[in-house]
Amino acid sequence: MDPIDDLLIPPPRRVPWLLRPALWLARRMTGQDPLPARLLAWWPKSAFGAGVFEVAAAGPGDLDPRCLAIARLVASRTAGCPFCVDMNAAAAARGVLTDAEIDALLVAAPNDGGGFVPRDDREAAAAAFARALSLTPVQVSADLRARLRASFSSREIVVLTSTVAQVNFWSRFNQGLDIPAAGFSARTGR
């Protein structure tokens, strides 16, 4: 069965010409069908905004890659987005986290007693913050605020917050349109 059959709406038959290069690039970079991007083609203005948000995402030099990978995986899992878990597990597997760490993060978030053991206070705080921001309602305790301030600079807290917010944007978008995992990671499959 084609995963497109289970979507809330099908992708448009024709993608506006302005979006075609971005879709081609997304397919080339990921090696997979950029289904969320194709569905965004129904509203090009939103596709443009999401593209800018994605291009401006935190990366190397903005915050250490392990903290970003941990935050993305915890947010993806907490929000329950199969596509996000799939994509972020594959990205983390590119030398940022070990297979055992990824598996532990996918089984349960650190605050749920999962098997993931953070290397330091920064990783623990990043995981706890990603979980807190991905729950509804968002509840960041005074203790977690203090841990964040002790572990990260103001700039790093903004980078971490925007990274988790980005995962949550995609999670809500993907789940709203029934977008399944794409097969980026062998762990999550399709």
CORLIN-V511110 format. One record per backbone hydrogen bond with DSSP energy under -0.5 kcal/mol. NH is the residue of the N-H (numbers start at 0). CO is the residue of the C=O. E is the energy in kcal/mol with one decimal. If there is no record, write none. Layout:
NH/CO/E
NH/CO/E
This chain:
4/1/-1.9
5/2/-1.1
6/3/-1.1
7/176/-1.3
11/37/-0.6
18/15/-1.8
19/15/-1.0
20/16/-0.6
22/18/-2.2
23/19/-2.5
24/20/-2.5
25/21/-2.6
26/22/-2.4
27/23/-2.3
28/24/-2.8
29/25/-2.2
30/26/-2.3
34/32/-2.1
37/33/-2.4
38/34/-2.4
39/35/-1.9
40/36/-0.7
40/37/-0.7
41/38/-1.8
42/39/-2.1
45/42/-1.0
46/39/-0.5
46/42/-1.9
47/43/-2.7
48/44/-2.1
49/45/-2.8
50/46/-2.3
51/47/-2.4
52/48/-2.3
53/49/-2.4
54/50/-2.7
55/51/-2.1
56/53/-1.3
61/58/-2.4
62/58/-0.9
67/63/-1.9
68/64/-2.6
69/65/-2.8
70/66/-2.6
71/67/-2.6
72/68/-2.5
73/69/-2.8
74/70/-2.5
75/71/-2.4
76/72/-2.7
77/73/-2.8
78/74/-2.5
79/75/-1.0
80/75/-1.8
81/79/-0.7
82/178/-0.6
84/80/-2.7
85/81/-2.5
86/82/-2.7
87/83/-2.8
88/84/-2.4
89/85/-1.8
90/86/-2.1
91/87/-2.2
92/88/-1.5
93/90/-1.3
94/92/-1.6
95/91/-1.1
96/91/-2.5
101/97/-2.4
102/98/-2.7
103/99/-2.3
104/100/-2.3
105/101/-2.1
106/102/-1.6
107/103/-1.8
111/108/-2.4
112/109/-1.5
113/108/-1.3
117/115/-0.6
123/119/-2.0
124/120/-2.8
125/121/-2.7
126/122/-2.3
127/123/-2.4
128/124/-2.6
129/125/-2.4
130/126/-2.1
131/127/-2.5
132/128/-2.6
133/129/-0.9
133/130/-0.6
134/130/-0.6
134/131/-0.7
138/131/-0.8
140/138/-0.7
144/140/-2.4
145/141/-2.1
146/142/-2.3
147/143/-2.6
148/144/-2.4
149/145/-2.0
150/146/-1.6
151/147/-2.7
156/152/-2.1
157/153/-1.8
158/154/-2.4
159/155/-2.8
160/156/-2.6
161/157/-2.7
162/158/-2.1
163/159/-2.3
164/160/-2.5
165/161/-2.1
166/162/-2.1
167/163/-2.4
168/164/-2.3
169/165/-2.3
170/166/-2.7
171/167/-2.4
172/168/-2.4
173/169/-3.2
174/170/-2.6
175/171/-2.2
176/172/-1.4
177/174/-1.1
178/173/-3.0
179/177/-0.5
182/188/-0.8
187/184/-0.6
188/184/-2.0
